[in-house]
Amino acid sequence: MDQVAAAAGVSRATVSRVINNAASVAPGIRDAVQRAIASTGYVPNVAARSLVTRRSNSVALVISEPDRPDDHSFLNRIFTDPYFGRVTAGATGALRPHDVHLVVVPTDSADHHQVIRYLRQGHVDGVLLICSSEHDPLPGQVHALGIPAVLSSRPAAPLPVSHVDLDQRLGARLAAEHLIARGCRRLATISGPLDIPAGSERLEAFRTAAGADAPAVIGDFTRAGGEAAAHRLLDDHPDLDGLFVASDLMAEGALRAVQDRGRRVPDDVAVVGFDDSSPALECRPQLTTIRQPVEEMAAEMAQLLVAHIDEPGRATRSVIFQPTLVLRASA
């Protein structure tokens, strides 16, 4: 900084104000300092600045899954499921203008103590938290640390924590109403896991619209799980003509099962997915689905988190996005 100050003909304090984007620096002086920074190759010492600002300029995206049978299958799902990729892209895009970096932290209940220790040590300024079970204690544990946090869905237990969610019930209702409107009379569904609010809410809303006795098989939000669940439904209900699948990834597997049985889509069985993610376009036929604006939701989470970091004690907020029906060839 002394070298930059000498090159620019200003004080060290002025260099510091320019680096920290203080508004009190005249444009001409700011330009001179920035030219001196470029000519000297000066780079601020991030560790030293963190000691002063008490900021790491990083936030954690914590993805908490139920207990996993092995690390390989768990990490494979985290890094290949389109949903998590969309969340990462949306959050990263929103954080970049704030010069804040995203650290992805996958975990299950066995590793919660490691995550809590990591957060307590001040490696990050806040947490974006995705939990796959309403029984997961991690939201309460993170809140108890006093670290700013934003959840990706409504917390199962009351917590004074901001969250961003989708109107899950409306999405399932749109799917059921579309299948009924196109003439389907024997409707069924493949739900997500019922200990996830999104899974249970989509199932309840679908049955409210389609009939309380609509057949359902619980899936696991994977392609293979969707295929297996569809085979079970077709074994028990070979005459079904409308199928709502609670994720596009499962729907891709379900389409394969339906077609393996010699049933035409959508002539014999109309299929509606949920998410509007990349598998919806990779399916044959392309998938009619319920759009969940995941990137926009993740960006909103990130903006909320930055606001909570910048303004401790800020009131919590609940932001609910609206789903829409995207018509393609499967229904």
C-alpha positions as CSV (number, residue, x, y, z in Angstrom):
1,M,0.0,0.0,0.0
2,D,3.0,2.4,0.7
3,Q,4.2,1.7,-2.9
4,V,0.8,2.4,-4.3
5,A,0.5,5.6,-2.3
6,A,3.9,6.8,-3.5
7,A,3.1,6.0,-7.1
8,A,-0.2,7.8,-6.9
9,G,1.1,10.7,-4.9
10,V,-1.5,10.2,-2.2
11,S,-1.6,9.0,1.4
12,R,-1.8,5.4,2.5
13,A,-5.2,6.2,4.0
14,T,-6.5,7.4,0.6
15,V,-5.4,4.1,-1.0
16,S,-7.3,2.3,1.8
17,R,-10.5,4.3,1.1
18,V,-10.2,3.5,-2.7
19,I,-9.7,-0.2,-2.1
20,N,-12.8,-0.2,0.2
21,N,-14.9,1.8,-2.3
22,A,-15.4,4.7,0.1
23,A,-17.7,7.3,-1.5
24,S,-15.6,10.2,-0.1
25,V,-12.8,9.9,-2.7
26,A,-12.8,12.3,-5.6
27,P,-13.0,10.7,-9.0
28,G,-9.6,12.0,-10.2
29,I,-7.8,10.7,-7.1
30,R,-9.7,7.4,-7.4
31,D,-8.5,7.0,-11.0
32,A,-4.9,7.8,-10.0
33,V,-4.9,5.2,-7.3
34,Q,-6.4,2.6,-9.5
35,R,-3.7,3.2,-12.1
36,A,-1.1,2.9,-9.4
37,I,-2.6,-0.4,-8.3
38,A,-2.5,-1.7,-11.8
39,S,1.1,-0.6,-12.4
40,T,2.4,-2.0,-9.1
41,G,0.4,-5.2,-9.3
42,Y,-0.9,-4.7,-5.8
43,V,-3.4,-7.2,-4.5
44,P,-5.0,-6.7,-1.0
45,N,-4.1,-9.4,1.6
46,V,-7.5,-11.1,2.1
47,A,-6.4,-12.7,5.4
48,A,-5.3,-9.4,6.8
49,R,-8.5,-7.6,5.6
50,S,-10.6,-10.4,7.2
51,L,-9.0,-9.7,10.6
52,V,-10.1,-6.0,10.3
53,T,-13.6,-6.5,8.7
54,R,-14.4,-9.8,10.4
55,R,-15.7,-11.0,7.1
56,S,-14.6,-14.0,5.1
57,N,-16.5,-12.9,1.9
58,S,-17.7,-16.5,1.6
59,V,-21.0,-18.2,2.4
60,A,-21.7,-21.9,2.6
61,L,-24.4,-23.8,0.6
62,V,-25.0,-26.6,3.1
63,I,-26.9,-29.6,1.5
64,S,-28.2,-31.9,4.2
65,E,-29.3,-35.3,3.2
66,P,-30.7,-38.3,5.2
67,D,-28.1,-40.9,6.3
68,R,-26.4,-42.3,3.3
69,P,-25.3,-45.9,2.7
70,D,-22.0,-44.8,1.2
71,D,-20.2,-41.6,0.2
72,H,-20.1,-42.4,-3.5
73,S,-23.9,-42.6,-4.0
74,F,-24.5,-39.6,-1.9
75,L,-22.0,-37.3,-3.6
76,N,-23.0,-38.7,-7.0
77,R,-26.6,-37.5,-6.4
78,I,-25.4,-34.1,-5.1
79,F,-23.3,-33.3,-8.1
80,T,-25.4,-34.9,-10.8
81,D,-29.0,-34.0,-9.8
82,P,-30.0,-31.0,-11.9
83,Y,-31.8,-29.4,-9.0
84,F,-28.6,-28.9,-7.0
85,G,-26.7,-27.6,-10.0
86,R,-29.5,-25.0,-10.6
87,V,-29.4,-23.9,-7.0
88,T,-25.6,-23.5,-7.2
89,A,-25.8,-21.5,-10.4
90,G,-28.5,-19.2,-9.2
91,A,-26.8,-18.5,-5.8
92,T,-23.4,-18.0,-7.4
93,G,-24.8,-15.5,-9.9
94,A,-26.4,-13.4,-7.2
95,L,-23.4,-13.4,-4.9
96,R,-20.8,-12.5,-7.6
97,P,-21.7,-8.8,-7.7
98,H,-21.1,-8.7,-3.9
99,D,-17.7,-10.3,-4.3
100,V,-18.9,-13.2,-2.2
101,H,-17.8,-16.8,-2.9
102,L,-19.9,-19.9,-2.5
103,V,-18.6,-23.0,-0.7
104,V,-20.6,-26.2,-1.2
105,V,-20.9,-28.4,1.9
106,P,-22.7,-31.7,1.5
107,T,-23.6,-33.5,4.8
108,D,-25.7,-36.0,6.5
109,S,-26.6,-36.4,10.1
110,A,-23.4,-38.3,10.9
111,D,-21.4,-35.2,9.7
112,H,-23.5,-32.5,11.3
113,H,-21.0,-32.0,14.1
114,Q,-18.2,-31.3,11.5
115,V,-20.4,-28.8,9.7
116,I,-21.3,-27.0,12.9
117,R,-17.6,-26.9,13.9
118,Y,-16.8,-25.5,10.5
119,L,-19.4,-22.8,10.7
120,R,-18.5,-21.9,14.3
121,Q,-14.9,-21.3,13.3
122,G,-15.9,-18.4,11.1
123,H,-14.9,-19.8,7.7
124,V,-18.1,-18.3,6.2
125,D,-20.3,-15.3,6.9
126,G,-23.6,-17.0,6.4
127,V,-25.4,-20.2,5.3
128,L,-27.8,-21.2,2.5
129,L,-29.3,-24.3,3.9
130,I,-31.1,-27.1,1.9
131,C,-32.5,-29.9,4.0
132,S,-34.1,-33.1,2.6
133,S,-36.0,-34.1,5.7
134,E,-38.5,-32.2,7.9
135,H,-36.9,-34.1,10.8
136,D,-33.4,-32.7,10.1
137,P,-32.1,-30.9,13.3
138,L,-29.6,-28.9,11.3
139,P,-31.7,-25.7,10.8
140,G,-32.2,-25.4,14.5
141,Q,-28.5,-26.1,15.2
142,V,-27.4,-23.4,12.6
143,H,-29.9,-20.9,14.1
144,A,-28.5,-21.6,17.6
145,L,-25.0,-20.5,16.3
146,G,-26.3,-17.0,15.6
147,I,-24.9,-17.1,12.1
148,P,-27.0,-15.5,9.3
149,A,-28.9,-18.2,7.4
150,V,-31.6,-18.7,4.8
151,L,-33.5,-21.9,4.2
152,S,-34.6,-23.3,0.9
153,S,-38.1,-24.3,2.2
154,R,-40.5,-23.5,5.1
155,P,-38.9,-24.9,8.3
156,A,-40.8,-27.8,9.8
157,A,-40.6,-26.3,13.3
158,P,-41.1,-22.6,13.9
159,L,-37.8,-20.8,13.6
160,P,-37.1,-17.1,13.2
161,V,-35.1,-17.8,10.0
162,S,-35.8,-16.4,6.5
163,H,-36.8,-18.9,3.9
164,V,-37.6,-19.1,0.2
165,D,-40.1,-21.7,-1.1
166,L,-42.5,-22.6,-3.9
167,D,-46.2,-22.9,-3.7
168,Q,-45.9,-26.7,-3.9
169,R,-49.7,-27.3,-3.5
170,L,-50.5,-25.0,-6.4
171,G,-48.0,-26.8,-8.6
172,A,-49.5,-30.3,-7.9
173,R,-53.0,-28.9,-8.5
174,L,-52.0,-27.5,-11.9
175,A,-50.7,-30.9,-12.9
176,A,-53.9,-32.7,-11.8
177,E,-56.2,-30.1,-13.4
178,H,-54.3,-30.3,-16.7
179,L,-54.5,-34.2,-16.8
180,I,-58.2,-34.0,-16.1
181,A,-58.8,-31.3,-18.7
182,R,-57.2,-33.4,-21.4
183,G,-59.6,-36.3,-20.6
184,C,-57.6,-38.5,-18.2
185,R,-59.9,-40.3,-15.8
186,R,-57.6,-42.9,-14.1
187,L,-55.0,-40.7,-12.5
188,A,-52.0,-41.8,-10.4
189,T,-48.9,-40.2,-9.0
190,I,-45.3,-40.9,-8.1
191,S,-44.5,-38.7,-5.1
192,G,-41.3,-37.6,-3.5
193,P,-40.3,-38.8,0.0
194,L,-43.0,-37.9,2.4
195,D,-40.6,-36.7,5.1
196,I,-39.8,-33.8,2.8
197,P,-42.4,-31.0,2.8
198,A,-42.3,-30.7,-1.0
199,G,-43.0,-34.5,-1.3
200,S,-46.0,-34.6,1.1
201,E,-47.5,-31.3,0.0
202,R,-47.4,-32.2,-3.7
203,L,-49.1,-35.6,-2.9
204,E,-51.8,-34.1,-0.7
205,A,-52.6,-31.4,-3.3
206,F,-52.7,-33.8,-6.2
207,R,-55.1,-36.1,-4.4
208,T,-57.3,-33.2,-3.4
209,A,-57.7,-32.3,-7.1
210,A,-57.6,-35.8,-8.6
211,G,-59.4,-37.8,-5.9
212,A,-58.4,-39.0,-2.5
213,D,-58.2,-42.6,-3.8
214,A,-55.8,-41.7,-6.6
215,P,-53.1,-44.4,-6.5
216,A,-49.6,-43.3,-5.4
217,V,-46.2,-44.8,-5.0
218,I,-43.5,-43.0,-3.0
219,G,-40.4,-42.2,-5.1
220,D,-36.9,-40.9,-4.2
221,F,-36.3,-38.1,-6.7
222,T,-34.0,-40.3,-8.8
223,R,-34.4,-41.5,-12.4
224,A,-34.1,-45.2,-11.3
225,G,-36.6,-44.6,-8.5
226,G,-39.1,-43.1,-10.9
227,E,-38.8,-46.0,-13.3
228,A,-39.3,-48.6,-10.5
229,A,-42.2,-46.7,-9.1
230,A,-43.9,-46.5,-12.5
231,H,-43.5,-50.3,-13.0
232,R,-45.2,-50.8,-9.6
233,L,-48.1,-48.5,-10.5
234,L,-48.6,-50.2,-13.9
235,D,-48.5,-53.6,-12.2
236,D,-51.3,-52.6,-9.9
237,H,-53.2,-50.2,-12.2
238,P,-52.6,-51.3,-15.8
239,D,-55.4,-49.0,-17.0
240,L,-54.1,-45.7,-15.6
241,D,-54.1,-43.0,-18.2
242,G,-52.7,-40.0,-16.4
243,L,-49.5,-39.8,-14.3
244,F,-48.1,-37.0,-12.3
245,V,-44.5,-37.5,-11.3
246,A,-43.1,-35.2,-8.6
247,S,-39.8,-34.5,-10.3
248,D,-38.6,-34.4,-13.9
249,L,-35.7,-36.8,-13.1
250,M,-38.2,-39.4,-11.8
251,A,-40.5,-38.6,-14.7
252,E,-37.7,-39.5,-17.2
253,G,-37.5,-42.9,-15.6
254,A,-41.3,-43.3,-15.5
255,L,-41.6,-42.5,-19.2
256,R,-39.1,-45.3,-19.9
257,A,-41.2,-47.8,-17.8
258,V,-44.5,-46.7,-19.5
259,Q,-43.0,-47.2,-23.0
260,D,-41.4,-50.5,-22.0
261,R,-44.9,-51.7,-21.3
262,G,-45.9,-50.8,-24.9
263,R,-48.0,-47.8,-23.8
264,R,-47.9,-44.7,-25.9
265,V,-47.2,-41.3,-24.4
266,P,-49.4,-39.3,-24.3
267,D,-52.0,-41.3,-26.3
268,D,-52.3,-44.1,-23.7
269,V,-50.7,-42.4,-20.7
270,A,-50.2,-38.7,-20.3
271,V,-47.3,-37.7,-18.0
272,V,-46.6,-34.5,-16.2
273,G,-43.4,-33.9,-14.3
274,F,-42.3,-31.2,-11.9
275,D,-39.3,-28.8,-12.0
276,D,-38.8,-27.9,-15.7
277,S,-35.2,-29.0,-15.5
278,S,-32.9,-30.3,-18.2
279,P,-34.3,-33.9,-18.1
280,A,-37.7,-32.5,-19.2
281,L,-36.1,-31.6,-22.6
282,E,-34.1,-34.8,-22.8
283,C,-37.2,-37.0,-22.5
284,R,-38.8,-38.5,-25.6
285,P,-41.4,-37.2,-25.9
286,Q,-40.4,-33.9,-24.2
287,L,-42.0,-33.6,-20.8
288,T,-45.0,-31.4,-19.9
289,T,-44.0,-30.2,-16.4
290,I,-44.6,-27.7,-13.6
291,R,-41.9,-25.0,-13.7
292,Q,-40.1,-24.3,-10.5
293,P,-37.9,-21.3,-11.0
294,V,-35.0,-22.8,-9.1
295,E,-32.3,-20.3,-10.2
296,E,-34.5,-17.3,-9.3
297,M,-35.3,-18.9,-5.9
298,A,-31.6,-19.6,-5.2
299,A,-30.8,-16.0,-6.2
300,E,-33.4,-14.7,-3.8
301,M,-32.0,-16.8,-1.0
302,A,-28.5,-15.4,-1.7
303,Q,-29.8,-11.8,-1.8
304,L,-31.6,-12.3,1.5
305,L,-28.5,-13.8,3.1
306,V,-26.4,-10.9,2.0
307,A,-28.9,-8.5,3.5
308,H,-28.9,-10.4,6.8
309,I,-25.1,-10.4,6.8
310,D,-24.9,-6.6,6.1
311,E,-27.7,-5.8,8.6
312,P,-27.6,-8.0,11.7
313,G,-31.0,-8.1,13.4
314,R,-32.8,-7.6,10.2
315,A,-36.4,-8.9,10.3
316,T,-36.9,-12.4,8.7
317,R,-38.8,-12.8,5.5
318,S,-40.7,-15.5,3.8
319,V,-40.6,-15.4,0.0
320,I,-43.0,-17.8,-1.9
321,F,-42.6,-18.2,-5.7
322,Q,-45.4,-19.3,-8.0
323,P,-45.2,-22.4,-10.2
324,T,-46.4,-22.5,-13.8
325,L,-47.5,-25.2,-16.2
326,V,-45.1,-25.7,-19.2
327,L,-46.8,-27.6,-22.0
328,R,-44.8,-30.0,-24.1
329,A,-45.5,-33.3,-25.8
330,S,-46.0,-35.8,-23.0
331,A,-49.4,-34.5,-21.8
